[in-house]
Amino acid sequence: MPQTKVQVREKITPELEQKDFFKPFVSESVSEEKPYQKRKFSRTQFLRGKFRVAGHYVHIEYIWLAMVEWALSFVAFSVMSSGLSVETSGLEFALEGIIFSSLIVISLAAMGLYDTRQRNSMFDVLLHVLASLILCIIFMVLLKVWLTDGRWPFSRILLGVSSLAAAFIGIRYFFDKYIDGRLLRRNVLVLGTGERAHKIERLRRKTDQRGFNLVGFVPSMSCQSYYVDPDKLLKVNNICEYCLAHDIDEVVIALDDRRHGNPSNDLLDCRMSGIRVIEDLDFFEREAAMVQLDLIHSGWLIKSHGFTNNYLSYFLKRTVDIVGAIILAVVFLPVMLITAIAIKMECGLKSSVLYTQKRVGRAGRLFTIYKFRSMREDAEADGKAQWACKNDSRVTRVGEFIRKYRIDEVPQVWNVLIGNMSLVGPRPERKEFVDSLATLNDLYLERHRVAPGLTGWAQLHYPYGASDKDAIEKLKYDLYYIKNHGLFLDLYILIQTVEVVIFKKGSR
């Protein structure tokens, strides 16, 4: 629990006064040399932390990992293909190797192995690696038989899979232990010690701090409260000189009151010396892949990057939606038939297979959503809208299974085809819930700026929501998607949804 300002100041002020913290920006000499006169430069920032690719932030570690694992996959393909009875030209061999290596990387991404949020043990990583390799090799075996009538000997497949799995685990262990923490993270200095700075300090988990090292906090002259760890407070007379002397890559402005005590000259020196200066909202967007609702202000929304909507992006998204929906409908047709039969067998021949409900779509328009029935027909006999909860007694046995693997959502490909929904977007909610949630946060209605989706950024980052509080937490990720959505992010979400389905993440 945060302490009152009086309690915090009584506790920390003597120590700060002893360390002379209340003079953080006072120069010791009028003729003090300017930072740029020392001919020092900041480190190469684009090689560290996260950087923006097509509107979305990607960690540089996973770019390097993907490149190394792609190269290893090409070598493994060469070994498995050597000596086959069917001869291929050099160009055909190279093309097959490129396809195989690219599929391996895509499969690893689909299993969440290029996701900064992963907190799996090495054993879990091994399972994910094996799953991705097996899926990829099955596809390549079928493709190779179909195209060239060539077959990999089983011994070579076994050798290739085991060698790649061992190599990937070794590479990831090496990156995690020796590369990521020492070379690929940005050194970050936070300006501020209040509640906004404390939110940055709370990013303590290894996955939350994967892209940066938090060096410390610098109090401002107008500082009235200290919510951060006293051991992290720094005595700094000149911010720019300190940053250059300690290899600081970035200064994050996290002042509770920016009208007073904002050291503009020092921050300008930092900026002119090549040191990045950003707001705390931009920092959270990059590192946590969300928009902090309790820090947000209209000025940031107006000036910040994103919210790109044009005819080209709409055309590309709609094209992907139509093609993807047709492919999903064809692939899942046998699954849909089996599901319909199972529902009839459990609930009776007169029971309905599909469940329809009114949901709020783009621009606040109501539409009818289609799902496989997973609950009893009298689930809402009282007429009141209810959140689904864990171990919900209304869920049938078939419903429990199809909800785990998201099969109940498959009929929504029809909603995608007719344009009510998209493959990717915020999940559509019932009007009763929307009206209630809009009173809790004014930005909730901004979710309707884009079409709702079968899957979304919030579904990857937050477990199944069963309350108003969960819905507001998911809003942070929905706003991130609305702000940064594009073809690249949509494809990335679709690929990572495979892990959600296979490993039953976030289902109830």
Residue, then its C-alpha position, 0 to 999 in steps of 0.5 A: m500500500p502506498q504511504t501518505k506523503v507525510q509518512v514517506r517524507e518523514k521516513i526518507t527526507p533525513e536520508l535525502e538531506q544527508k545525501d544532498f538529494f534536494k539539489p539534483f540539478v544545481s550545477e557546481s560551477v557557473s563555468e562548468e563544461k557542457p556535455y557536448q564539449k567533452r565529445k562523448f556520444s550515447r551508445t547505439q540504441f537501435l541495437r538494444g531493447k525493443f524497436r518499432v516494426a510496422g507499428h509494433y515493438v519487437h525485441i532485438e533479441y528475438i530478431w537475432l534468435a530468429m536469424v540464428e535459428w533460421a540458419l541452423s534450420f537450413v543446415a539441418f535441411s541440407v543434412m536431411s536432404s543429402g543423398l535422396s534418390v530424387e535429384t534436384s537442381g541447386l535452385e530448387f534445393a535452395l528454395e526448399g531449404i528457404i521454405f523449410s527454414s522459414l516454416i521452422v521460424i514461423s512455427l516457433a513464433a506460433m508456439g510463443l517462442y519469440d514472445t517477450r512475455q514467455r515465462n516457461s521453464m527450459f522443459d516447457v520451452l523444449l516441449h514448445v520447440l518439439a511441437s513446432l518442429i514436428l508440425c513443420i516437418i510433417f508439412m514439409v514431408l507431405l510437400k516434398v512427396w507431393l512436389t518431388d516424390g522424394r522421402w526423408p528416411f525416418s532416421r534422418i528425420l529423427l536426427g534432424v528433429s533431435s539435433l535442432a531441438a538440442a541446438f535451439i535449447g542451447i542457443r536460447y540458454f546462451f542468449d538468456k544467460y550471456i547476451d540478453g542481460r548484458l548486451l541487448r538491454r537499454n539502460v534507463l534512467v527515470l526522472g521522478t519519484g512519485e506514483r508514476a515512477h513507482k509504476i515503472e518500478r513495479l515492472r519487476r518480473k524478468t519478462d517485464q524488464r526484458g528490454f531494459n535495465l532500470v538504473g535509478f530514479v532522479p528526484s525533481m526540484s518540485c518533488q513532494s513524494y517518494y514512492v520508489d525504493p530509496d536505494k534506487l534514488l540517485k544524486v545527479n547534478n547534471i542529468c546529461e553528464y550522468c547519462l554519458a558517464h554511465d552509458i544511459d540510453e534513455v531518460v523516462i519522464a515520470l513526473d507527477d506534476r510536470r508544470h514545475g521542476n521539469p529540467s528542460n535544459d538538462l533534457l534538451d542536452c540529453r536529446m542533443s547528445g543522442i540520448r532518447v527522452i520519452e514519456d512514461l506512457d510511451f515507455f509502458e506502450r513499448e515495454a508492456a505492450m499496452v496503454q496505461l489507462d490511469l496515466i493517459h491524457s488526451g494530449w498524448l493520444i493526440k500527439s503519439h504515433g499510431f491510429t492509422n486508418n486509410y483505404l489501403s490498410y482497410f483493403l488489405k485487412r479485409t482481403v486477409d479476412i476473406v481469404g483467412a475465413i475461407i481457409l478456416a471454413v474448409v480446414f475446420l469443416p470436419v471439426m464442425l460436423i463432428t462438433a454438431i453431432a456431439i452437441k446433438m448426442e448430448c443435448g438431444l435431437k431437438s436442441s439447437v447446435l448454434y447459439t446466437q446472441k447480439r453483440v456490439g460491433r464497429a461504430g457501436r452497431l449491433f450484429t448477431i454472433y454465431k457460436f457452437r452451443s456450449m451451455r444448457e439452453d436455460a443458461e440465462a432463464d432469468g433473462k439477465a446477462q452473466w459473465a462466464c466463470k471458471n467451472d461454470s455449472r451451465v457448461t455442458r460436457v461437450g461445451e467444456f471441451i470445445r471451449k478449451y480449444r476455442i472450437d465454439e468460436v469457429p462458426q464466427v468465420w461466417n461473421v468474418l465473411i459477411g463483414n460483421m467481424s474481422l479475424v483480428g480485433p477486440r472481442p465483441e461484448r454484449k450491449e448490457f456489458v458495454d453500457s456498464l463498462a462505458t460508465l467505468n472508463d470513458l475510453y471503453l467505447e473506443r474499442h468500436r473504432v475497429a471491427p471486433g475479431l475472432t482473436g486479438w491482442a488482449q486474448l494473447h496477453y490477458p487470461y479469460g475475463a469474467s468481471d468488469k475489472d478484467a474487462i477494463e484490464k483487457l481494455k489496456y491491450d485493446l487500445y494498444y491494438i487499436k493504436n498500432h494495428g496493421l497487417f504485420l501485427d494482425l499476422y503476428i497475432l494470428i500466428q501466436t493464436v496457435e499456441v493459445v489454442i493448442f495449449k488451452k491458454g485463457s479458455r474457460 
